[in-house]
Amino acid sequence: EAAEKGGYEHFMIKEIYEQPKAVRETMTSRVAKDDSGITFDELKWTKDDVAGIKKIAVVACGTAYHAGIVGKYLIENLARIPVEVDVASEFRYRSPLVDDQTLAIVISQSGETLDTLAALKEAKNLGARTLAITNVVGSSIAREADQVIYTWAGPEIAVASTKAYTTQLVVMAMLATYMGAIKGTLAQEKVSELCNALRELPNQVHELLEDVEPIKTFAQQYGFNEDVFFIGRSLDYAVALEGSLKLKEISYIHAEAYAAGELKHGTLALIIEGVPVIALATQHDVYEKTLSNIKEVKARDAVVIGIGLKGDKQIEKYVDHTIFIPATNKFLTPILSVIPLQLLAYYAAVTRGCDVDKPRNLAKSVTVE
Ligand code: G6P
C-alpha cells in the first residue's frame, strides 16, 4: 500500500496532488488546442439532437451531486436549457416529470452507486435519453446509459472524492460549452474564451498546490472547533456545499454550507464569537452582496477565512485571513476554489488524528440502498 501511495502519507493527498494531471487528461482531445471549440467523439450531437432536449435532469449522490449543481448553473447559463438536479435517492421516489424530450445525466465516480443506477433505469423507463458521466470504464452505470463521457481521472481510492469531483466539473464545463456552441446560444468568441480558460486550469491548479502552508496553519488553528460554516452565492454556494461535505466526512467537524443570502433566515443565530466561517467571494455579479454577508458574520465576531480572486484588493479589509485563487473565467472558478477547501479538510482531519482515507461509517461506493 505504501508503494501505491507514491510517497504520500494518504491516498487523499496523493489524489489532491494528481489533479493538475487529471484535469488535463479530462480535456485531452476534447478542448481544441486552437481554442476553436469542444469535441466529444463519444457524443457527436447535431443541432437537432441538442434542439430536441427540452429539459435536463441531473441525478447523482454525494460529491457527484455537488458537481451536478455546478452543472445546472453552467448548462442553464451557457446553453439555456432548463436543468433540475436531484439526489438519486429522492429522484426515484418523487414521480419525476421525465419524458422523451428529457436528457437524464447521471454522474458517478464509481459508476456503481445503487441509487444512481436505479435512477438511471427509472429515467430510461420514462423514455429519457441518458448520458452517464463516470470515471470507471465498463461500470454498471456506463453500461446502462445510452451514452458515456469518461472523466479519465485515474483510480480514486480515498473515500473522500477530490480528483473525481474536479474532473466532473471540467466535463460539465465542456458539455455546457459544447451544447451552447451547437445550439447557438454561445457566440464563437465566448466559446474560445472558455476553451482558453479551460486549458489554463492544470497550471492554475498546480499553482494552488504549491502554496499549502497557510492552509495547513488554518487547519491547525481552527481544527478543534466543533462547528464550521461555509457561505457563498451562486457558483460559490455550490462549492461551499462541497467544501462542507469534505470537511465533515473526514474530520467529523460539524460543517454547514449556506447560501450567503439565506443566513439571516436562520443560521445567523448560530454565529457567535470565534466560529470559523469560510466565505467564498469569487463571483463578480454578486460580490458586493457577498461582502455585506461577510460583514454580517464579522459583526457577530466570527473568524472569517475569505476565498477571493487574485487581484481582489477589497476582501482582505473584511476578513481575518484570505486565500487567493488564480483569476479565471467566472464559470470555471469552482474548479479552483474547491482546491483550498479540499486541503483544509485534509489538514483538519490530519490535525485531529482521523483516519483520512477511510472515515468511519462511510464507503467509497455505496451499492446498497
Ligand atoms: C459515497 C462516497 C462519496 C461519493 C458518493 C457517490 O458516499 O463516499 O465520496 O461522492 O458515494 O459516489 P459515486 O461513485 O456515485 O460518485
Residues whose N, C-alpha, C, O or C-beta is under 5 A from the ligand:
A	BS01	G6P	C61 G62 T63 A64 I107 S108 Q109 S110 G111 T113 V159 A160 S161 A363 K364 S365 V366
